[in-house]
Amino acid sequence: MVRNLLSEAATLVSQRQKSGKVPRTYTDYRDMLKAVASSVRGLIGEGKNLEQIQAAKPTASFDEKWGGGSFTPDRWVAMVYEDLAR
């Protein structure tokens, strides 16, 4: 992934940890990134556009743990999509 995406995501992780939510490890974060990117990549390969990919909810299994911050699941998917669709 692009360094900017990782940098923004690292900022999000640190903000959430300061907020008192259950701490997450780098491994948890990396696994989430890899799974969402893989899902979005597959949907792009099927010819889906951003709106269709967002409707497929590729972050659903991570939303409880990672959702609720400054990045909504749809915004997160849009960032991943924009990076992978280049």
Secondary structure by P-SEA (a helix, b strand, c coil): ccaaaaaaaaaaaaaaaaaccccccaaaaaaaaaaaaaaaaaaaaacccaaaaaaaccccccccccccccccaaaaaaaaaaaaac
